[in-house]
Amino acid sequence: MHKWQRLVCALGALAFFCTFCGFAGQSAYADGSVSSLAMGYGARDQAAFGRFLAVIQQYNASGERFRIDGHCQSACTMFLSIRNVCVTPGATLLFHAGGSMQKGIINPSTTQQMLSTYNAALRQYVTDNHFMDTFTFHPLSGSDIIKRFGYPACH
């Protein structure tokens, strides 16, 4: 691995760690919401997947506003299940099957767990359109998530 690749990996890990640790009770916006930014690159392994589930549990327990904005792919889409979530119209959410991209192994259980976090309309749409059948990323805009699937917009 080249020096620049190691630097990019280290910076990505640092951003994830800082963002994840920074979630605990810190409001980033005037409306009291906390952003999903920098957690948007998904869960690389089962432990990372568990950290996403822990964030969901934390925000569902506290009732604090949680904002999905920017680029949100993979496990980040599960934040849609936070009871006080909002989505910015400019966000992009990318959907795909759960499992190990590195090994090319789709995990039906992980895929089902991701699907269970979406509302019925979105779950039906991504299933009917086979978004969750492969590791190919299928983008939906924040505007579509709001207008077509009924998730609240951030103000």
Residue, then its C-alpha position, 0 to 999 in steps of 0.5 A: m500500500h502506498k503512503w497516500q493510500r495509508l494516509v487516506c485510510a487513516l484519515g477515514a478511520l479517524a473521521f469515522f471514530c471522531t464522528f461516532c464518538g462525537f454523537a454522544g449528546q452533541s448537537a450540531y445544528a440549531d434544531g438540535s439534530v446531529s448529522s450522519l455525515a462521515m458515518g456514511y461509508g457503511a459497515r465494513d464488518q459485523a463489529a462496525f455494523g453493530r456500532f450503527l445499530a448502537v447509534i440507532q438504539q441511542y437516538n431512539a432512546s433519547g428522542e434526539r433529532f438525527r439528520i441524514d445529509g450528504h452521502c449515506q450508503s449501506a449501513c447508514t441507510m438504517f438510520l432511517s429507522i431512528r424515530n426522530v430522523c430527518v433527511t435533507p433534500g440534497a442527501t444521497l442514500l445508496f442501497h445494496a445487499g448486506g454482507s462482505m463486499q471484500k469477500g463477495i458474499i451476500n448475507p441474507s440475514t444482514t440484508q434482512q436486518m437492513l430492510s427491516t429498518y426501512n418503512a413499508a413503502l421504501r422496503q417494497y420499492v428497494t425489494d421490487n427493484h432488486f436493490m438489495d440483491t447485489f452489492t451494486f449501489h442504487p442511489l435515491s435522493g433525499s428529495d425522493i426519500i422525503k416525497r416518495f417514501g414519507y420520511p420527514a425533511c430537515h428544516 
